[in-house]
Every structure is written in structure tokens, then in C-alpha cells.
Amino acid sequence: MPATLEVRCTEEDCELDMFEMHYTYDMPDEVGVADFSCPYCEQTESLEAIEL
């Protein structure tokens, strides 16, 4: 099954609390949270993975 990554935005003024990304099998293993930006506030440094 392809990987799923749950991410939260920690930017104080951002209204988005979390989102989930679903990868395809073609996504390289080294891709992580640092490669994306928040879809709401567009910040990159404020994203962190949610560990369940």
C-alpha cells in the first residue's frame, strides 16, 4: 500500500490544523515533510509530520 503522511502546520496565524498526503508507489523514499509547503499559508518551515 502506498505511504500516507499526516502533517500539521504549526504557523501561529495559519488556520489549517492538519492534512493528509497519499503518495503513489512512484514517490521516492527520501521525500518527506520538508519537500512540501502548507496549502493554506504556503509556509514550509512550519510543517511537521504527525506520528501516530
PDB file of N, CA, C and O in Angstrom:
ATOM      1  N   MET A   1       0.845  -1.181   0.000  1.00  0.00           N
ATOM      2  CA  MET A   1       0.000   0.000   0.000  1.00  0.00           C
ATOM      3  C   MET A   1       0.888   1.242   0.000  1.00  0.00           C
ATOM      4  O   MET A   1       1.885   1.278   0.721  1.00  0.00           O
ATOM      5  N   PRO A   2       0.548   2.262  -0.793  1.00  0.00           N
ATOM      6  CA  PRO A   2       1.351   3.493  -0.811  1.00  0.00           C
ATOM      7  C   PRO A   2       1.357   4.187   0.547  1.00  0.00           C
ATOM      8  O   PRO A   2       0.444   4.030   1.358  1.00  0.00           O
ATOM      9  N   ALA A   3       2.416   4.954   0.764  1.00  0.00           N
ATOM     10  CA  ALA A   3       2.570   5.662   2.042  1.00  0.00           C
ATOM     11  C   ALA A   3       1.538   6.764   2.206  1.00  0.00           C
ATOM     12  O   ALA A   3       1.084   7.362   1.231  1.00  0.00           O
ATOM     13  N   THR A   4       1.179   7.021   3.451  1.00  0.00           N
ATOM     14  CA  THR A   4       0.314   8.139   3.816  1.00  0.00           C
ATOM     15  C   THR A   4       1.069   8.962   4.843  1.00  0.00           C
ATOM     16  O   THR A   4       1.649   8.412   5.778  1.00  0.00           O
ATOM     17  N   LEU A   5       1.064  10.265   4.675  1.00  0.00           N
ATOM     18  CA  LEU A   5       1.762  11.149   5.583  1.00  0.00           C
ATOM     19  C   LEU A   5       0.770  12.159   6.141  1.00  0.00           C
ATOM     20  O   LEU A   5       0.162  12.916   5.386  1.00  0.00           O
ATOM     21  N   GLU A   6       0.605  12.173   7.461  1.00  0.00           N
ATOM     22  CA  GLU A   6      -0.247  13.163   8.113  1.00  0.00           C
ATOM     23  C   GLU A   6       0.636  14.294   8.598  1.00  0.00           C
ATOM     24  O   GLU A   6       1.662  14.064   9.239  1.00  0.00           O
ATOM     25  N   VAL A   7       0.233  15.522   8.289  1.00  0.00           N
ATOM     26  CA  VAL A   7       1.070  16.696   8.527  1.00  0.00           C
ATOM     27  C   VAL A   7       0.258  17.765   9.239  1.00  0.00           C
ATOM     28  O   VAL A   7      -0.936  17.924   8.985  1.00  0.00           O
ATOM     29  N   ARG A   8       0.909  18.489  10.124  1.00  0.00           N
ATOM     30  CA  ARG A   8       0.274  19.634  10.783  1.00  0.00           C
ATOM     31  C   ARG A   8       1.096  20.878  10.481  1.00  0.00           C
ATOM     32  O   ARG A   8       2.309  20.812  10.279  1.00  0.00           O
ATOM     33  N   CYS A   9       0.407  22.013  10.456  1.00  0.00           N
ATOM     34  CA  CYS A   9       1.066  23.294  10.287  1.00  0.00           C
ATOM     35  C   CYS A   9       1.114  23.971  11.650  1.00  0.00           C
ATOM     36  O   CYS A   9       0.088  24.130  12.310  1.00  0.00           O
ATOM     37  N   THR A  10       2.302  24.364  12.062  1.00  0.00           N
ATOM     38  CA  THR A  10       2.485  24.975  13.377  1.00  0.00           C
ATOM     39  C   THR A  10       2.590  26.494  13.313  1.00  0.00           C
ATOM     40  O   THR A  10       2.838  27.142  14.330  1.00  0.00           O
ATOM     41  N   GLU A  11       2.405  27.068  12.125  1.00  0.00           N
ATOM     42  CA  GLU A  11       2.436  28.529  11.977  1.00  0.00           C
ATOM     43  C   GLU A  11       1.315  29.130  12.832  1.00  0.00           C
ATOM     44  O   GLU A  11       0.158  28.730  12.703  1.00  0.00           O
ATOM     45  N   GLU A  12       1.642  30.065  13.680  1.00  0.00           N
ATOM     46  CA  GLU A  12       0.695  30.632  14.639  1.00  0.00           C
ATOM     47  C   GLU A  12      -0.541  31.234  13.976  1.00  0.00           C
ATOM     48  O   GLU A  12      -1.645  31.088  14.500  1.00  0.00           O
ATOM     49  N   ASP A  13      -0.384  31.900  12.848  1.00  0.00           N
ATOM     50  CA  ASP A  13      -1.508  32.566  12.192  1.00  0.00           C
ATOM     51  C   ASP A  13      -2.216  31.697  11.158  1.00  0.00           C
ATOM     52  O   ASP A  13      -3.142  32.172  10.500  1.00  0.00           O
ATOM     53  N   CYS A  14      -1.813  30.455  10.996  1.00  0.00           N
ATOM     54  CA  CYS A  14      -2.417  29.568   9.998  1.00  0.00           C
ATOM     55  C   CYS A  14      -3.677  28.911  10.565  1.00  0.00           C
ATOM     56  O   CYS A  14      -3.692  28.466  11.712  1.00  0.00           O
ATOM     57  N   GLU A  15      -4.712  28.856   9.762  1.00  0.00           N
ATOM     58  CA  GLU A  15      -5.990  28.271  10.174  1.00  0.00           C
ATOM     59  C   GLU A  15      -6.069  26.764   9.922  1.00  0.00           C
ATOM     60  O   GLU A  15      -7.003  26.112  10.390  1.00  0.00           O
ATOM     61  N   LEU A  16      -5.116  26.209   9.197  1.00  0.00           N
ATOM     62  CA  LEU A  16      -5.116  24.776   8.878  1.00  0.00           C
ATOM     63  C   LEU A  16      -4.459  24.010  10.012  1.00  0.00           C
ATOM     64  O   LEU A  16      -3.317  24.300  10.369  1.00  0.00           O
ATOM     65  N   ASP A  17      -5.151  23.047  10.579  1.00  0.00           N
ATOM     66  CA  ASP A  17      -4.551  22.305  11.683  1.00  0.00           C
ATOM     67  C   ASP A  17      -3.828  21.049  11.210  1.00  0.00           C
ATOM     68  O   ASP A  17      -2.779  20.705  11.754  1.00  0.00           O
ATOM     69  N   MET A  18      -4.371  20.352  10.202  1.00  0.00           N
ATOM     70  CA  MET A  18      -3.684  19.165   9.690  1.00  0.00           C
ATOM     71  C   MET A  18      -4.209  18.814   8.310  1.00  0.00           C
ATOM     72  O   MET A  18      -5.299  19.230   7.915  1.00  0.00           O
ATOM     73  N   PHE A  19      -3.410  18.040   7.583  1.00  0.00           N
ATOM     74  CA  PHE A  19      -3.849  17.486   6.310  1.00  0.00           C
ATOM     75  C   PHE A  19      -3.119  16.176   6.079  1.00  0.00           C
ATOM     76  O   PHE A  19      -2.126  15.885   6.745  1.00  0.00           O
ATOM     77  N   GLU A  20      -3.605  15.395   5.148  1.00  0.00           N
ATOM     78  CA  GLU A  20      -3.059  14.073   4.885  1.00  0.00           C
ATOM     79  C   GLU A  20      -2.647  13.983   3.427  1.00  0.00           C
ATOM     80  O   GLU A  20      -3.394  14.393   2.539  1.00  0.00           O
ATOM     81  N   MET A  21      -1.462  13.448   3.181  1.00  0.00           N
ATOM     82  CA  MET A  21      -0.977  13.265   1.816  1.00  0.00           C
ATOM     83  C   MET A  21      -0.878  11.774   1.536  1.00  0.00           C
ATOM     84  O   MET A  21      -0.379  11.004   2.356  1.00  0.00           O
ATOM     85  N   HIS A  22      -1.351  11.387   0.384  1.00  0.00           N
ATOM     86  CA  HIS A  22      -1.290   9.998  -0.046  1.00  0.00           C
ATOM     87  C   HIS A  22      -0.319   9.913  -1.214  1.00  0.00           C
ATOM     88  O   HIS A  22      -0.551  10.526  -2.255  1.00  0.00           O
ATOM     89  N   TYR A  23       0.744   9.174  -1.058  1.00  0.00           N
ATOM     90  CA  TYR A  23       1.765   9.015  -2.085  1.00  0.00           C
ATOM     91  C   TYR A  23       1.375   7.901  -3.055  1.00  0.00           C
ATOM     92  O   TYR A  23       0.588   7.015  -2.721  1.00  0.00           O
ATOM     93  N   THR A  24       1.933   7.960  -4.246  1.00  0.00           N
ATOM     94  CA  THR A  24       1.839   6.834  -5.177  1.00  0.00           C
ATOM     95  C   THR A  24       3.063   5.949  -4.958  1.00  0.00           C
ATOM     96  O   THR A  24       3.976   6.311  -4.217  1.00  0.00           O
ATOM     97  N   TYR A  25       3.071   4.826  -5.589  1.00  0.00           N
ATOM     98  CA  TYR A  25       4.224   3.930  -5.470  1.00  0.00           C
ATOM     99  C   TYR A  25       5.476   4.533  -6.097  1.00  0.00           C
ATOM    100  O   TYR A  25       6.584   4.092  -5.789  1.00  0.00           O
ATOM    101  N   ASP A  26       5.330   5.525  -6.963  1.00  0.00           N
ATOM    102  CA  ASP A  26       6.465   6.128  -7.657  1.00  0.00           C
ATOM    103  C   ASP A  26       7.169   7.212  -6.851  1.00  0.00           C
ATOM    104  O   ASP A  26       8.197   7.724  -7.295  1.00  0.00           O
ATOM    105  N   MET A  27       6.653   7.578  -5.687  1.00  0.00           N
ATOM    106  CA  MET A  27       7.259   8.630  -4.870  1.00  0.00           C
ATOM    107  C   MET A  27       8.586   8.108  -4.310  1.00  0.00           C
ATOM    108  O   MET A  27       8.613   7.035  -3.707  1.00  0.00           O
ATOM    109  N   PRO A  28       9.689   8.847  -4.497  1.00  0.00           N
ATOM    110  CA  PRO A  28      10.982   8.415  -3.959  1.00  0.00           C
ATOM    111  C   PRO A  28      10.945   8.284  -2.434  1.00  0.00           C
ATOM    112  O   PRO A  28      10.239   9.040  -1.766  1.00  0.00           O
ATOM    113  N   ASP A  29      11.692   7.342  -1.886  1.00  0.00           N
ATOM    114  CA  ASP A  29      11.716   7.097  -0.443  1.00  0.00           C
ATOM    115  C   ASP A  29      12.208   8.293   0.360  1.00  0.00           C
ATOM    116  O   ASP A  29      11.799   8.477   1.506  1.00  0.00           O
ATOM    117  N   GLU A  30      13.082   9.107  -0.226  1.00  0.00           N
ATOM    118  CA  GLU A  30      13.658  10.226   0.521  1.00  0.00           C
ATOM    119  C   GLU A  30      12.745  11.454   0.605  1.00  0.00           C
ATOM    120  O   GLU A  30      13.112  12.435   1.251  1.00  0.00           O
ATOM    121  N   VAL A  31      11.580  11.428  -0.021  1.00  0.00           N
ATOM    122  CA  VAL A  31      10.640  12.553   0.048  1.00  0.00           C
ATOM    123  C   VAL A  31      10.019  12.603   1.436  1.00  0.00           C
ATOM    124  O   VAL A  31       9.577  11.585   1.967  1.00  0.00           O
ATOM    125  N   GLY A  32       9.991  13.806   2.021  1.00  0.00           N
ATOM    126  CA  GLY A  32       9.420  13.971   3.353  1.00  0.00           C
ATOM    127  C   GLY A  32       8.732  15.310   3.495  1.00  0.00           C
ATOM    128  O   GLY A  32       8.514  16.014   2.509  1.00  0.00           O
ATOM    129  N   VAL A  33       8.395  15.656   4.705  1.00  0.00           N
ATOM    130  CA  VAL A  33       7.651  16.873   5.013  1.00  0.00           C
ATOM    131  C   VAL A  33       8.381  18.115   4.497  1.00  0.00           C
ATOM    132  O   VAL A  33       7.734  19.054   4.032  1.00  0.00           O
ATOM    133  N   ALA A  34       9.687  18.138   4.568  1.00  0.00           N
ATOM    134  CA  ALA A  34      10.463  19.313   4.153  1.00  0.00           C
ATOM    135  C   ALA A  34      10.322  19.626   2.665  1.00  0.00           C
ATOM    136  O   ALA A  34      10.678  20.722   2.233  1.00  0.00           O
ATOM    137  N   ASP A  35       9.815  18.695   1.886  1.00  0.00           N
ATOM    138  CA  ASP A  35       9.658  18.895   0.441  1.00  0.00           C
ATOM    139  C   ASP A  35       8.329  19.542   0.074  1.00  0.00           C
ATOM    140  O   ASP A  35       8.065  19.757  -1.109  1.00  0.00           O
ATOM    141  N   PHE A  36       7.495  19.855   1.043  1.00  0.00           N
ATOM    142  CA  PHE A  36       6.159  20.391   0.781  1.00  0.00           C
ATOM    143  C   PHE A  36       5.948  21.715   1.507  1.00  0.00           C
ATOM    144  O   PHE A  36       6.726  22.081   2.388  1.00  0.00           O
ATOM    145  N   SER A  37       4.900  22.420   1.132  1.00  0.00           N
ATOM    146  CA  SER A  37       4.516  23.651   1.823  1.00  0.00           C
ATOM    147  C   SER A  37       3.053  23.529   2.238  1.00  0.00           C
ATOM    148  O   SER A  37       2.301  22.734   1.674  1.00  0.00           O
ATOM    149  N   CYS A  38       2.667  24.315   3.214  1.00  0.00           N
ATOM    150  CA  CYS A  38       1.294  24.315   3.693  1.00  0.00           C
ATOM    151  C   CYS A  38       0.369  24.820   2.579  1.00  0.00           C
ATOM    152  O   CYS A  38       0.638  25.868   1.993  1.00  0.00           O
ATOM    153  N   PRO A  39      -0.697  24.105   2.281  1.00  0.00           N
ATOM    154  CA  PRO A  39      -1.610  24.563   1.228  1.00  0.00           C
ATOM    155  C   PRO A  39      -2.417  25.796   1.624  1.00  0.00           C
ATOM    156  O   PRO A  39      -3.038  26.422   0.765  1.00  0.00           O
ATOM    157  N   TYR A  40      -2.421  26.151   2.887  1.00  0.00           N
ATOM    158  CA  TYR A  40      -3.178  27.318   3.344  1.00  0.00           C
ATOM    159  C   TYR A  40      -2.296  28.570   3.441  1.00  0.00           C
ATOM    160  O   TYR A  40      -2.591  29.590   2.818  1.00  0.00           O
ATOM    161  N   CYS A  41      -1.217  28.487   4.224  1.00  0.00           N
ATOM    162  CA  CYS A  41      -0.374  29.675   4.437  1.00  0.00           C
ATOM    163  C   CYS A  41       0.896  29.666   3.586  1.00  0.00           C
ATOM    164  O   CYS A  41       1.630  30.654   3.558  1.00  0.00           O
ATOM    165  N   GLU A  42       1.155  28.580   2.907  1.00  0.00           N
ATOM    166  CA  GLU A  42       2.282  28.410   1.984  1.00  0.00           C
ATOM    167  C   GLU A  42       3.648  28.411   2.661  1.00  0.00           C
ATOM    168  O   GLU A  42       4.663  28.560   1.980  1.00  0.00           O
ATOM    169  N   GLN A  43       3.701  28.250   3.971  1.00  0.00           N
ATOM    170  CA  GLN A  43       4.972  28.169   4.686  1.00  0.00           C
ATOM    171  C   GLN A  43       5.543  26.756   4.571  1.00  0.00           C
ATOM    172  O   GLN A  43       4.787  25.790   4.472  1.00  0.00           O
ATOM    173  N   THR A  44       6.849  26.631   4.584  1.00  0.00           N
ATOM    174  CA  THR A  44       7.470  25.308   4.536  1.00  0.00           C
ATOM    175  C   THR A  44       8.090  24.923   5.877  1.00  0.00           C
ATOM    176  O   THR A  44       8.081  23.750   6.253  1.00  0.00           O
ATOM    177  N   GLU A  45       8.623  25.899   6.594  1.00  0.00           N
ATOM    178  CA  GLU A  45       9.304  25.615   7.859  1.00  0.00           C
ATOM    179  C   GLU A  45       8.352  25.219   8.984  1.00  0.00           C
ATOM    180  O   GLU A  45       8.780  24.644   9.985  1.00  0.00           O
ATOM    181  N   SER A  46       7.070  25.522   8.827  1.00  0.00           N
ATOM    182  CA  SER A  46       6.107  25.282   9.908  1.00  0.00           C
ATOM    183  C   SER A  46       5.439  23.912   9.823  1.00  0.00           C
ATOM    184  O   SER A  46       4.598  23.590  10.662  1.00  0.00           O
ATOM    185  N   LEU A  47       5.791  23.107   8.837  1.00  0.00           N
ATOM    186  CA  LEU A  47       5.170  21.778   8.713  1.00  0.00           C
ATOM    187  C   LEU A  47       5.925  20.741   9.528  1.00  0.00           C
ATOM    188  O   LEU A  47       7.154  20.754   9.594  1.00  0.00           O
ATOM    189  N   GLU A  48       5.175  19.853  10.143  1.00  0.00           N
ATOM    190  CA  GLU A  48       5.783  18.713  10.843  1.00  0.00           C
ATOM    191  C   GLU A  48       4.878  17.513  10.709  1.00  0.00           C
ATOM    192  O   GLU A  48       3.653  17.630  10.671  1.00  0.00           O
ATOM    193  N   ALA A  49       5.510  16.350  10.638  1.00  0.00           N
ATOM    194  CA  ALA A  49       4.765  15.093  10.500  1.00  0.00           C
ATOM    195  C   ALA A  49       4.082  14.752  11.810  1.00  0.00           C
ATOM    196  O   ALA A  49       4.627  15.000  12.886  1.00  0.00           O
ATOM    197  N   ILE A  50       2.900  14.188  11.721  1.00  0.00           N
ATOM    198  CA  ILE A  50       2.168  13.705  12.894  1.00  0.00           C
ATOM    199  C   ILE A  50       2.470  12.227  13.034  1.00  0.00           C
ATOM    200  O   ILE A  50       2.156  11.443  12.138  1.00  0.00           O
ATOM    201  N   GLU A  51       3.062  11.842  14.121  1.00  0.00           N
ATOM    202  CA  GLU A  51       3.394  10.437  14.389  1.00  0.00           C
ATOM    203  C   GLU A  51       2.261   9.812  15.198  1.00  0.00           C
ATOM    204  O   GLU A  51       1.938  10.276  16.292  1.00  0.00           O
ATOM    205  N   LEU A  52       1.668   8.765  14.654  1.00  0.00           N
ATOM    206  CA  LEU A  52       0.576   8.093  15.359  1.00  0.00           C
ATOM    207  C   LEU A  52       1.072   6.928  16.165  1.00  0.00           C
ATOM    208  O   LEU A  52       0.281   6.250  16.822  1.00  0.00           O
TER     209      LEU A  52
END
